[in-house]
Amino acid sequence: MADQINKFDYPVLHRFSWCDVVIISIILIGIFLTIPAIRSLSPQTVLVFEDNRIIAEYPVDQNRIFDVKGKIGIMKVKVQNRSVSVCSSPCPHQLCIRQGHISKTTSQIVCIPNHILITIDAKKGDMLDAIAR
């Protein structure tokens, strides 16, 4: 009976070789280097465009309701709980309201009749991330 119990015992490794230590170190360094990249993708700013030019910029972490004047009238935009939505709009089909809340970077709410684009950006302020010459 004792032979059957020990028959399935596998040897347990108690030591790491230097290759194991190097591989674990590379994985840990990779994890710590990606944390700032992941944080830079978190939503920071709500940008409001009219005909490809920025007309308003608000922080996404402050709750507020603001008006945006477009081509056919005034839209009410709500920033709440790090997400953005359109409360009211003068456009005929109300598609911008039906798009609901956006909370991820590069998400967009578009009101074509009013020529308004609302997007969430990961930048905070006007920082350069590259210069090409």
C-alpha positions as CSV (number, residue, x, y, z in Angstrom):
1,M,0.0,0.0,0.0
2,A,2.9,2.4,0.8
3,D,4.4,1.7,-2.6
4,Q,1.2,2.9,-4.3
5,I,1.2,6.2,-2.4
6,N,4.8,7.1,-3.2
7,K,4.5,6.0,-6.8
8,F,2.9,9.3,-7.8
9,D,5.3,11.6,-5.8
10,Y,7.2,14.0,-8.1
11,P,10.4,15.6,-7.0
12,V,10.0,19.2,-5.9
13,L,12.6,21.7,-7.2
14,H,14.1,23.5,-4.2
15,R,16.6,25.7,-6.0
16,F,16.6,28.3,-8.7
17,S,19.3,28.3,-11.3
18,W,20.8,31.6,-12.5
19,C,18.6,31.4,-15.6
20,D,15.5,31.3,-13.5
21,V,16.6,34.4,-11.6
22,V,17.4,36.3,-14.8
23,I,14.0,35.4,-16.4
24,I,12.1,36.4,-13.2
25,S,14.1,39.7,-13.0
26,I,13.3,40.5,-16.7
27,I,9.6,39.9,-16.1
28,L,9.5,42.1,-13.0
29,I,11.4,44.9,-14.7
30,G,9.0,44.7,-17.6
31,I,6.0,44.9,-15.3
32,F,7.4,48.0,-13.5
33,L,8.3,49.7,-16.8
34,T,4.7,49.3,-18.1
35,I,3.0,50.9,-15.1
36,P,3.8,54.5,-16.2
37,A,2.6,53.7,-19.7
38,I,-0.7,52.3,-18.4
39,R,-1.2,55.4,-16.2
40,S,-0.6,57.7,-19.1
41,L,-3.6,56.1,-20.9
42,S,-6.0,57.0,-18.1
43,P,-8.5,59.7,-19.0
44,Q,-7.4,63.2,-18.0
45,T,-9.1,65.8,-20.2
46,V,-12.4,66.3,-22.0
47,L,-11.8,68.1,-25.3
48,V,-14.7,69.7,-27.2
49,F,-14.1,70.5,-30.9
50,E,-16.1,72.6,-33.3
51,D,-15.0,72.2,-37.0
52,N,-11.6,70.7,-36.0
53,R,-10.6,73.4,-33.5
54,I,-10.7,73.1,-29.7
55,I,-13.3,75.3,-28.2
56,A,-13.3,73.9,-24.6
57,E,-11.1,71.7,-22.4
58,Y,-12.1,70.4,-19.0
59,P,-10.6,68.0,-16.5
60,V,-12.4,64.7,-16.4
61,D,-12.2,64.2,-12.7
62,Q,-14.3,67.3,-11.8
63,N,-18.1,66.9,-12.0
64,R,-19.7,69.6,-14.0
65,I,-22.4,70.5,-16.6
66,F,-21.4,73.0,-19.3
67,D,-22.9,74.4,-22.4
68,V,-21.4,74.1,-25.9
69,K,-22.5,76.5,-28.7
70,G,-22.6,74.7,-32.0
71,K,-23.9,75.6,-35.5
72,I,-27.6,75.0,-34.8
73,G,-27.8,75.6,-31.1
74,I,-26.5,75.0,-27.6
75,M,-25.7,71.5,-26.2
76,K,-25.5,70.6,-22.5
77,V,-22.6,68.3,-21.7
78,K,-22.2,66.5,-18.4
79,V,-19.0,65.3,-16.9
80,Q,-19.6,63.0,-13.9
81,N,-17.7,60.1,-12.3
82,R,-14.8,60.3,-14.9
83,S,-17.3,59.9,-17.8
84,V,-18.9,62.3,-20.3
85,S,-22.4,62.4,-21.8
86,V,-24.6,64.8,-23.7
87,C,-27.7,65.9,-21.7
88,S,-29.5,67.9,-24.4
89,S,-28.9,68.9,-28.0
90,P,-30.9,70.8,-30.6
91,C,-30.1,68.2,-33.3
92,P,-33.1,66.4,-34.9
93,H,-32.3,62.8,-34.3
94,Q,-30.6,63.1,-30.9
95,L,-27.9,60.5,-31.8
96,C,-25.3,62.3,-29.6
97,I,-27.5,61.8,-26.6
98,R,-28.1,58.1,-27.5
99,Q,-24.4,57.5,-27.6
100,G,-24.5,57.5,-23.8
101,H,-21.5,57.9,-21.5
102,I,-17.9,57.7,-22.7
103,S,-15.1,57.1,-20.2
104,K,-12.2,55.6,-22.1
105,T,-9.4,57.6,-23.9
106,T,-10.0,58.3,-27.5
107,S,-13.8,57.6,-27.2
108,Q,-15.9,60.1,-28.9
109,I,-19.4,61.6,-29.0
110,V,-20.2,63.2,-32.3
111,C,-23.1,65.6,-33.2
112,I,-22.9,66.1,-36.9
113,P,-25.7,68.6,-37.4
114,N,-24.2,70.8,-34.6
115,H,-20.5,70.3,-35.9
116,I,-19.4,69.2,-32.4
117,L,-17.0,66.5,-31.4
118,I,-16.4,65.5,-27.7
119,T,-13.5,63.3,-26.9
120,I,-11.5,62.1,-23.9
121,D,-7.8,62.5,-24.1
122,A,-5.0,61.1,-21.9
123,K,-2.9,64.3,-22.0
124,K,-2.8,66.7,-19.1
125,G,-1.9,70.1,-20.3
126,D,0.1,70.8,-23.4
127,M,3.1,68.5,-23.0
128,L,5.3,67.5,-25.9
129,D,5.7,63.8,-26.5
130,A,7.8,64.1,-29.7
131,I,9.6,66.6,-31.8
132,A,10.2,65.7,-35.5
133,R,12.8,67.5,-37.6
